[in-house]
Amino acid sequence: MIAGIDHVQLAVPPGSEDEARHFFGGVLGLEELPKPEPLAAHGGAWFACGDQQLHVGVEADFSPARKAHPALSVSRYDELQERLRAAGVGLTDDDSIPGLRRCYVADPWGNRIELVEA
């Protein structure tokens, strides 16, 4: 039976690995993980996200995911929001669920990412 989610993958255009490392590693603060050798030639990058992983995969006919998205649990929510604003990343707060602080951001390619206060 299904025990949980191992990873979520977001697509990026070819040649975007350095920018992905900057955004997901530098701005969001995720630790990059080494890709297994057989998969390294495909490009992209993998990041630790708690007990799960966020994979950034290269897609030749890239189109951003504007509705489907990962929701990342954030322990220092205000600090991350400040870091995102300082990096020029726009935030859209969403207070539609009472008692839950969350917002949406877009990665450099327009993929939607939800940030939820842990």
N, C-alpha and C positions, 0 to 999 in steps of 0.2 A: 504494500500500500504506500501511498505518497506520504512522506515524512516531513516535507517542507519544500522551500525554494532554495535551490543551490545557487543559481545566478540569474540575473536579468541582463539582456543585451540591448544596447542602443546602437543604431547604425550611424556612421559618419561617412563623408565623402572620401575617396582615395586621397592619400597624402596628408591626412589630418592627424596623424599620430602625435606629433610634437604639440600641436594645439590641444589635443585631448589630454596629454600629460599635464600641460599647464592648467587647464580648466579643472579636470577631475582630481589631479594630484595636488597642484599648487593652490588653486582657489578653494575647492571643496575640502582639500586635506586628506584625500583617500590615498592609501599606500598602494603603489603599483606592485603587482605580482608578476613573477616571470611566467611567460606562456610556455607550455610544453613545446619542445623542439619541432615536432611535426606540424604544429599550428602556427609557429612564429612566422613562417614564410607568407602567411595569409594577411599579415599586417594587423593593425588594431592594437589594443592594450587591455589588460585586465587589472582590476583594482579590488582590494579588500573592502568590504562594506559590512562591518560587524562579522557575523558568522557566515555571511553570504558573500557573493562577489558581484561586481558590476563589470560586464564585458563591453568594450567598445569595439565594434566590428566594422570593417571597411565594406561598403556596398557601392558597387559601380554605378548603379542607377539610383543614387541616394534620393530619398524624400524624407523630410523630418516627420517624426511622430508628434503631432500636435495635440492629440487627445489621449492615446495610449501612453502610459508613463510609469516609471518607477516612483514609489513614494519612499523617501529615505528618512529614517528616524534620526533626529538630531538632538544630542545631549546638551550642547551649548548654543541654543537656538539664536539668541540675540547676538552673540559673538559672530556666528556664521553669517547672519544677515548683514552685520556691519562689514564683514570681510567681502561679501558679495557686492555690496554697494560701492565699497572702495575700489573694487575691480571693474566697476562700470556695468555690473550685471543688474538688470531690472528685476524687481520683485513684485508679485501681485499677491497681496494678502487675501486670505479667504476665511471669513468668520462664520461660514454657513453651518458649522457644527459647533454648538455651544460647548464651551469648556476645552476646545481643542485649538491650539495655535498652529496654523499651517499657512504655507504660501507656495506659489509656483514660480519657477524660474525657467529660462530656456538656456540650453547649452549653446555654444557658439554656432551651431548649425540649425537651431530652432527646435530641437527635441525638448518636449515638456518634461520637467522634473518637479515633483512635489516634495516639499520639505515639511516634516511634521515634528513638532516639539516632543521629545521623549518624556 
